Amino acid sequence: LLLWLLCCCLFAALGRCQMTLLSGQRLPLQGQGTNPDEPVTIYVSAINNRLVDVDDKNSRFENLLFLQLSWRDARAKRATRDSTLAFRNGTLDKCNRPCTSSWDLARDESQAFAPQDSCCDNVWLPALDMTNVFELPTGRLQPYQIFVDEDSDAVAWMTAIHGKYFAEMSFRSFPFDSQKLVMQFGYLPKSIVSAFVPSSATTRFLVREEGEIVSGWDVEDIKVVPKNTTQEIEASYFLSEFGTSPPNPDDPAPVPIVSAGVASDAELVSFDVEIRIVRMWKYYILNMFLPLFLLVALSFSCYLTPPESLDVRVSLQVTLFLSLTAYRFIITDALPQSSQPNSLTNLIIVYYFCISFGIPQSVVVYMLCDSSRARDEMMPPAKRSTEGRGKVVSTALKISKREHSGELAALIDLVSLAAVMLVVIIGSTCIMLG
């Protein structure tokens, strides 16, 4: 009992420590200050540091992005000076938002107003939610810097955003697929922000080495996509497309609230950061598709085996069928989980058909040869010798140099071999090219 009580106390203490750490860490784009008198235009730069992970089985991705928002605010320079001076002379006990996260402010009134020496408590910063974020890692690094230009009204706010996000993925073209990873940010009323305007964007930052950024994928493009809507339009779309019941007429707020404190017909602005990634398909070709092709190519030897050897032909096809089934179970764990059939699953279905076709085909040609042999055995010796001398061997049998008991069985084998090869080649090409 004592040990159990000690464990409970330990777990409770760890939980309190974790909650303390979480509560002490600011959200990436937590706003502050008084809204501007006139709507401002905010320029958005998306500087991607690293795509950390792509979890295509759970439709999630992890990314580290440096996001910079810049705008003009004539109040910012004065607000920075007032906050900094109040902290330096002791009027302000603590600076809640230093202009940079890399320095500790000193109470030295002789210093200038460089970002590393200034306090930005009173500078207006827009508050932006992250609508499709799944998790913000507890131990993440979140450096930021707020730059207020002394010679103009320019304000720049750069912050690092490390998070895990939900993503909608389609695997119909696997392994030649590309995915669009979207980081969605919350809406702001157009009375505060007139528009979000795309500016700079890079797929890599602070990492100069060549090589794969993330295992199995390559980052092809990144861009900022501005959005304009209203609460009514946004809510109506989801209610009409995915709603299961109409709003209650007595509900005082019958639609989902996109932005609190804003009228339903008020214009809202926001933006998304879209990252376009492409799957590195060579790995899957060499480790999945090539073994499958070699496996089905072995089934071609069935049609080159004498039709009298029914046991050999059937055992070969059954062995290849079971091998294909075992291989399918092995590679299933490496495939993304999706209800949509992809090129690999379609290819396996085609190869199943090609291998299975050889079993009834072998039985048919064996029966033809067996019936021909039975007729020869029942024929009188004199007649059999006369017909044997007058029989003309077909050109196809001379070229193949195979001893068949019947011309029809040999012809069926050759036609079947050509048909299966065409199905494998044409089907594989069409499936791979989509």
Disulfide bonds with the S-S distance in Angstrom:
Cys95-Cys119 2.16
Cys99-Cys120 1.81
